[in-house]
Amino acid sequence: MAATNQTIPFEALPLNPTGPRGNAWGRFGPNDELGTLNLLTPEVIVEAAKEIKTGVRISLDWPLSMPSYPSFNRNPFKQEIVLRNPNCVFDDILTFNSQGSSQWDGFRHYANQKSRKFYNGHTTDDIQNSNVIGLHTVAEHGGMTGRGVLLDFADWAATNSVSVSALESEAITLDNLKQVVKDYKLEFRRGDILFIRSGFTAAYNSLNEQQRIDMPNRPNPDFSGVEATEGMVRWLWEHQFAAVGGDAPSFERAPIRGSHADPEYNLHEWVLAGWGTPIGEMFDLEKLSAHCKATGRYTFFLSSMPLKVVGGVASPPNAFAIF
């Protein structure tokens, strides 16, 4: 992976004056396909490996079949188990939307909507006619391995009597996240992989069948997520995360557009299309939360390998936290 130790102030954005507001296009070169994953240098990974002390491994993937009734008009997971007669051999055939369950959003997923350009200025024609900025490139470079940090907002909110519902359109504010960092005595490093727990998967797991059926039929896909504000964008840039993610269906408060969101600071546009920072959604952080709380350790070694699908738009993370 290419690397840069250059400190770029937020005020220096956009780097490419012909691109959209806030972009960092060209930071790692005109043909870069890894974005801020370039921050995961060998030296950063060696330091991250020092998080491994007990060998405890925790999967961060929700089953591909969850949520059983996806929102955002996406088709549910399908599995066909096939008996290969006359031999006693089974195959299974899986059909799923890579955005349907735990996922990394790759750089081909979301463009700046006004310019209709993706990370590093790629167009829809580029996406449809070539394999540029596909997640297979990430897989070829060793996936997403580094130091993970959990901001357990859901646990902090419960402890501090802060009422936020993961199944309603409510903001996880920057002020609250800063307080989580302070109360849990966390410190960030350049190239960290950030996870924010809203409590979504736990809330969804507690729903009955009819409630799960009804959820995607609501008037709006209302889910909790981080606020879309200039302050949040500045904070994310300041800490130079290699990737960001959480357990919510959308990293930012959903729906991601509306009167509650600053249209100038849509996070998918700034973070994914502008900076080349992968966004993770619907990770299962419940066991991770319990282990972190029991041990008092909220940093860990993350191993995550996207599917090596040439030109992949998104992928199940195949992720483990290792302590």
WOTAVEN-V461020 format. One record per residue. N is the residue number from 1. SS is DSSP state (helix for helix, strand for strand, loop for the rest). PSI is psi in whole degrees, -180 to 180 (999 if undefined). Layout:
# WOTAVEN-V461020
N|SS|PSI ; N|SS|PSI
This chain:
# WOTAVEN-V461020
1|loop|141 ; 2|loop|157 ; 3|loop|152 ; 4|loop|134 ; 5|loop|8 ; 6|loop|130 ; 7|loop|119 ; 8|loop|115 ; 9|loop|151 ; 10|helix|-36 ; 11|helix|-16 ; 12|helix|-11 ; 13|loop|145 ; 14|loop|148 ; 15|loop|-35 ; 16|loop|108 ; 17|loop|-16 ; 18|loop|-8 ; 19|loop|-176 ; 20|loop|169 ; 21|loop|135 ; 22|loop|6 ; 23|loop|154 ; 24|loop|32 ; 25|loop|135 ; 26|loop|-5 ; 27|loop|-42 ; 28|loop|18 ; 29|loop|156 ; 30|loop|-22 ; 31|loop|16 ; 32|loop|141 ; 33|loop|8 ; 34|loop|-15 ; 35|helix|-137 ; 36|helix|-4 ; 37|helix|-16 ; 38|helix|-21 ; 39|helix|-14 ; 40|loop|68 ; 41|loop|164 ; 42|helix|-39 ; 43|helix|-40 ; 44|helix|-40 ; 45|helix|-38 ; 46|helix|-43 ; 47|helix|-41 ; 48|helix|-35 ; 49|helix|-19 ; 50|loop|-10 ; 51|loop|-19 ; 52|loop|110 ; 53|loop|-32 ; 54|loop|-16 ; 55|loop|5 ; 56|loop|131 ; 57|strand|135 ; 58|strand|122 ; 59|strand|140 ; 60|loop|8 ; 61|loop|131 ; 62|loop|153 ; 63|loop|146 ; 64|loop|-23 ; 65|loop|2 ; 66|loop|139 ; 67|loop|146 ; 68|loop|-24 ; 69|loop|92 ; 70|loop|150 ; 71|loop|-177 ; 72|loop|28 ; 73|loop|35 ; 74|loop|145 ; 75|loop|146 ; 76|loop|162 ; 77|loop|142 ; 78|strand|137 ; 79|strand|127 ; 80|strand|117 ; 81|strand|123 ; 82|strand|124 ; 83|strand|120 ; 84|loop|71 ; 85|loop|150 ; 86|loop|-2 ; 87|loop|159 ; 88|loop|76 ; 89|loop|134 ; 90|strand|142 ; 91|strand|162 ; 92|strand|144 ; 93|strand|120 ; 94|strand|135 ; 95|strand|119 ; 96|loop|153 ; 97|loop|128 ; 98|loop|-10 ; 99|loop|5 ; 100|loop|-28 ; 101|loop|-149 ; 102|loop|136 ; 103|strand|152 ; 104|strand|126 ; 105|strand|122 ; 106|loop|-179 ; 107|loop|-10 ; 108|loop|0 ; 109|loop|-50 ; 110|loop|125 ; 111|loop|165 ; 112|strand|121 ; 113|loop|-30 ; 114|loop|-47 ; 115|loop|-17 ; 116|loop|37 ; 117|strand|143 ; 118|loop|-177 ; 119|helix|136 ; 120|helix|20 ; 121|helix|11 ; 122|loop|147 ; 123|loop|173 ; 124|helix|-34 ; 125|helix|-40 ; 126|helix|-44 ; 127|helix|-42 ; 128|helix|-22 ; 129|helix|4 ; 130|loop|179 ; 131|loop|19 ; 132|loop|151 ; 133|loop|38 ; 134|loop|157 ; 135|helix|-15 ; 136|helix|-30 ; 137|helix|-39 ; 138|helix|-44 ; 139|helix|-40 ; 140|helix|-26 ; 141|loop|18 ; 142|loop|10 ; 143|loop|-157 ; 144|strand|96 ; 145|strand|133 ; 146|strand|-161 ; 147|strand|117 ; 148|strand|146 ; 149|strand|127 ; 150|strand|123 ; 151|strand|102 ; 152|loop|74 ; 153|helix|-41 ; 154|helix|-43 ; 155|helix|-43 ; 156|helix|-43 ; 157|helix|-42 ; 158|helix|-39 ; 159|helix|-33 ; 160|loop|16 ; 161|loop|38 ; 162|loop|118 ; 163|loop|110 ; 164|loop|128 ; 165|loop|126 ; 166|loop|-19 ; 167|loop|16 ; 168|loop|159 ; 169|loop|86 ; 170|loop|146 ; 171|strand|138 ; 172|strand|108 ; 173|loop|157 ; 174|helix|-39 ; 175|helix|-41 ; 176|helix|-41 ; 177|helix|-40 ; 178|helix|-35 ; 179|helix|-37 ; 180|helix|-46 ; 181|helix|-44 ; 182|helix|-47 ; 183|helix|-32 ; 184|loop|3 ; 185|loop|51 ; 186|loop|149 ; 187|loop|137 ; 188|loop|153 ; 189|loop|152 ; 190|loop|130 ; 191|loop|4 ; 192|loop|156 ; 193|strand|113 ; 194|strand|134 ; 195|strand|135 ; 196|strand|122 ; 197|loop|118 ; 198|loop|-19 ; 199|loop|13 ; 200|helix|-50 ; 201|helix|-36 ; 202|helix|-42 ; 203|helix|-41 ; 204|helix|-41 ; 205|helix|-25 ; 206|loop|-7 ; 207|loop|149 ; 208|loop|174 ; 209|helix|-44 ; 210|helix|-37 ; 211|helix|-36 ; 212|helix|-38 ; 213|helix|-40 ; 214|helix|-28 ; 215|helix|-51 ; 216|loop|-8 ; 217|loop|6 ; 218|loop|158 ; 219|loop|-34 ; 220|loop|150 ; 221|loop|79 ; 222|loop|116 ; 223|strand|151 ; 224|loop|151 ; 225|strand|177 ; 226|strand|152 ; 227|loop|146 ; 228|loop|92 ; 229|loop|165 ; 230|helix|-40 ; 231|helix|-43 ; 232|helix|-43 ; 233|helix|-44 ; 234|helix|-41 ; 235|helix|-43 ; 236|helix|-42 ; 237|helix|-41 ; 238|helix|-38 ; 239|helix|-8 ; 240|loop|56 ; 241|loop|143 ; 242|loop|-34 ; 243|strand|158 ; 244|strand|151 ; 245|strand|-179 ; 246|strand|-167 ; 247|loop|-5 ; 248|loop|155 ; 249|loop|-27 ; 250|loop|132 ; 251|loop|-40 ; 252|strand|162 ; 253|loop|133 ; 254|strand|144 ; 255|loop|150 ; 256|loop|-4 ; 257|loop|150 ; 258|loop|-177 ; 259|loop|-22 ; 260|loop|-13 ; 261|loop|139 ; 262|loop|115 ; 263|helix|-17 ; 264|helix|-10 ; 265|helix|46 ; 266|loop|122 ; 267|helix|-35 ; 268|helix|-37 ; 269|helix|-46 ; 270|helix|-52 ; 271|helix|-49 ; 272|helix|-58 ; 273|helix|-32 ; 274|helix|-45 ; 275|loop|-17 ; 276|loop|42 ; 277|loop|113 ; 278|strand|145 ; 279|strand|126 ; 280|strand|140 ; 281|strand|150 ; 282|loop|34 ; 283|loop|146 ; 284|loop|103 ; 285|loop|12 ; 286|helix|-49 ; 287|helix|-36 ; 288|helix|-45 ; 289|helix|-47 ; 290|helix|-41 ; 291|helix|-43 ; 292|helix|-42 ; 293|helix|-40 ; 294|helix|-34 ; 295|helix|-15 ; 296|loop|15 ; 297|loop|120 ; 298|loop|12 ; 299|strand|152 ; 300|strand|169 ; 301|strand|127 ; 302|strand|130 ; 303|strand|118 ; 304|strand|125 ; 305|loop|104 ; 306|loop|158 ; 307|loop|141 ; 308|loop|68 ; 309|loop|116 ; 310|loop|125 ; 311|loop|21 ; 312|loop|137 ; 313|loop|-42 ; 314|strand|170 ; 315|strand|146 ; 316|loop|144 ; 317|loop|-27 ; 318|loop|57 ; 319|strand|143 ; 320|strand|140 ; 321|strand|131 ; 322|strand|127 ; 323|loop|999
